[in-house]
Structures are given as structure tokens and as C-alpha cells.
Amino acid sequence: MGSPTKPARTALVLGGGISGLLAARELAAAGLTVTVLEATQNWGGCVGSHVVAGLTLDSGAESFATRSSAVADLAGELGLAEKIVEPRPGGAWVQLPGGARELPKTGVLGIPANPWDPEVRRTLGFAGSLRASLDRFLPASLGASEDVTSVSALVRARMGRRVLERLVAPVVGGVHSADPGLLDVDMVAPGLRAGIRRHGSLAAAVAAQRRSPAAPETPVPPSGTSGSPDAGRQPLAKAGSAVAGLEGGMHTLVSALLDDLQKRGVTLLGGSAATLVARTSDGWHVTAAGATYDGGLLVVGLPGPAAVGLLLPAVPALAGRSPESGPDVRLVTLVVDVPELDRRPRGTGILVAPQAPGIEAKALTHATAKWDWLAAAAGPGTHVLRLSYGRREGSAVAGIPAAGPAPASDAELLAAALRDASALLEVQLEGKDVVDWDVVRWEGALPFAAVGHRARVAEVRDLCAEQPGLAIVGGWVAGNGLAAVVSDTRREIQKMLG
């Protein structure tokens, strides 16, 4: 393909994940001619789908955080506002060495808003709740004044070891596949430390985040929305609810985005992995799958190591600033015919404390207990279970040494999933109960927000900002979660468009 006749009004987007697709939509809404280059034939990145036992299921993200309206606003713009649904009440559990306990329903990363809530006290014990309650008497500066700190250091300093090991480590391990001692709290829980300074304690900061109404994280108006900026918005959840989903699955958001992009005339090219990026006098030149493309603007929505490596020849100052790759995660989906699970023995699912013996999975989601629409589609007695495996290799969690190698082959994963689901749900599952199953591998796709990662990301973005017409988007720069990615992508594209 030759160079466009008007490079300044054209844009290239590398990567067809949510951030790349949303960036393309923002650019097209501004009147640019946009081409998206994706290495695979799959769109949406970590928001994918697969068919198991005739059910089209999410193969990656299956919900979004509701503490901001970022994802709900996007869904509304794409005609999906009426499809936003809340999970079934009942909450999740945590598997501890002494058995299963309910997770606090008003927490952030497992950090409780009230250490004396009944479910918190049952999990921590009297001594643990007493230690955690001392948080309100500590100086607001403790854990909140350092330039950077880990989740582990903050929680241990303010609420103590039991909160860290029994509540936070299972949640962080289940969500981020990593030790809370490795993760930058400002990346995985933005605004939490500022909340401590504002409200005086960690518990109060958590409570404030939980009760905050969903509000846009940036002043950027939604693209393609007619009338008021609030058009299509609906209340997401009652007080205390932290997540929502879409009827039919989160993958329907990707389908709607793709339909929207096609209507806007965006060119979507799968099987086009970018291999070379170079600056030109009036924009950017990209080589992908033997073809060449030119654009006045370039948006890179690739994972961190790939993004930095690809840009290095054009931006030599990026040398030595490549982020670490994320952990490899394996997701086992079981569709089972077990009517005994109709009673939802562990609510919507269960997270596993790293010190819990005999369990290899880090989390189990009882999807048909969590989403009414899926339970209706599956039918009585049929249940969808999702078990995830794999923490960051070589890491301990909350100071507890990592277990041996996780199951690797599909057969090993199926056997482990049946053992773990039986133990976690306290309902015996056997091979004959399995209607169908699948394994999805996410290799390094989950952003790894290590301590210091935020500063490195800021350096990378500052260096790229010096290059006219260049933007970097994606989970590794925005932080984990759809809400963070959507907000950050819109903000960066609006900055690029000036």
C-alpha cells in the first residue's frame, strides 16, 4: 500500500485489543481515516469468547468495575445500555487453611471498609479485627506519603498481617496473578493512598471508594453520542456492588465495537503483525505482513515489551525501559451436569489463599451462579465453572513460598480443575459429570504492575510524547481492568488530537 495522499488526516493503530479498537473509534469520530493492524485473526485482546457445550462464553474478562462509569458509558454509546446487568447477590468466598470464609462485601482488593463486619471478623478472628481497627488511629501519612509502595507494605503497615494473608493475598492473586508485595498499589488501586490522606485511614478510604457514585474518570465527552453526554447511561448497581457485566457476556462489547468501526469506515486488518516502525517527514511508516502503511498519527496498543521493542528504532531513548512481561494464566472452563450445584455452595465463586493446602487453582468463578442470563441459557442442573491457574513464576505470595509447577498440559489442567472444584465447592465432580470443557491460555497478557512500574510507564510516555503524532495505550500503561483502559485510552487520544 502506498502512502496516503493526506498523511495528517490518517492514522494507524497497532493492536486490535480493546484499547486499539477504542482508539480507532475515537480517531474515526474525529474525522480521520483509520487502519487497525492486528497480528492475529482475533479481536478484543483479553475480552474474548469461546464456545463450550454450545454456550458462547467469555474466554477472558467477564465483568467490569463500576466505581467509574467509563465502561458503562461506552456500552451505552454502542447500544448496549439495556444489556448491563448486575451479578446475583451472594458474594464471593475465600479458601483459607481452616476452610472457606465469606469475603467482605465492602472491600477494595480484599481490604475491608469495616474490620468489625461479621464476615470480616469470622475470617480474621477477634485479634485480627482488633489489629486492623488500629488503622483509624494511625497517622494518615503512614503508607500514604512514600513516592511508591507495594500493596503488601501498605496493608501490613496499616491493618496487619492477617488482613494481608487472609483477605488481600487471595484477591490480588486471583485478580493479578501476583504477590501483593510485588505490585504498585497506585497502579492496581488508583486513588487509594490519596483517600487515606483525605479521609484519615485506609478503611475510610476504601469506604469512600465503595460509596462514590459512578462518574467519568476524565472530562472527555463520549464519541458518537447524540444529545447529552449522559445519553444512554443507566444506574449500574446498588450501593456496595463493585462489578457489572453484559447480558450475553463481555465479548458482546467487542462485537459492538467492531460493528461500529465498520460503519465508520475503519479498515480492520487481521493477520498483520507489525515488524517495523519508522518516522517519516510527515508521520509514520509501518511494515506489517509484507505490506507497508503510512499515517500521520500512530497509536500503539500492544503489550509493553512488544510496544517498546517495536518503537525502539524510532525512539532510541526507550532503550532499557521495556516493562516486565505479565504472568502466564491458564483458564479452565468446565460445563458440568451437577444439579447439586443449583444451591450455589460458594456464592459467585471463591478465591484461594496461597497458604491453603491442596489447591492448585488461584480462583474459581461459578459463572452460572453469578449471572442469571447464563443460568437461564445453560438450564437447570447445568453449571459453568471457570478455574484459573498460574501466578507470576518464581514469586511467593505474602511471603509464602510458591508451590511447585502448575499443571501444564490440557489433560493435567482438566484433572486439576476437577480436583480443585470438588474441594472448593464441597461437591464431588467426576469426569462423567463434564458435558464439555476448554482451556484458554493468556501468555503474558495480564499487565504486571510491579513496584516502580508507574514511574517507568511515565518515562516511556514522556519520551513518546516528544515524537509528534505518537500515542501508547493499553493495560500496561493504564492499569489492570477495563475501566482503567477505557478511560486512559480516551484521554490519550484526545491529547493526541489536541
Buried (B, 14 or more C-beta within 10 A) or exposed (E): EEBBEEBEBBBBBBBBBBBBBBBBBBBBBBEBBBBBBBBEEBBBBBBBBBEBBEBBBBBBBBBBBBBBBBBBBBBBBBEBBEBBBBBBEBBBBBBBEEEBBBBBBBBBBBBBBBBBBEBBBEBBEEEBBBBBBEBBEBEBEBBBEEEBBBBBBBBBBBBBBBBBBBBBBBBBBBBBBBBBBBBBBBBBBBBBBEBBEEBBBBBBBBBBBBEEEBEBBBEBEBBBBEEEEEEBBEEBBEEEBBBBBBBBBBBBBBBBBBEBBEEBEBBBBBEBBBEEBEBEEBBBBBBBEEEEBBBBBBBBBBBBBBBBEBBBEBBEBBEEBBBBBBBBBBBBBBBBBBEBBBEBBBBBBBBBBBBBEEBBBBBBBBBBBBBBBBBEBBEEEBBBBBBBBBBBEEBBBBBEEBEEEBBEEBEBBBBBBBBBBBBBBEBEBEEEBBBBBBBBBBEBBBBBBBBBBBEBBEEBBEBBBEBEBBBBBBBBBBBBBBBBBBBBBBBBBBEBBE
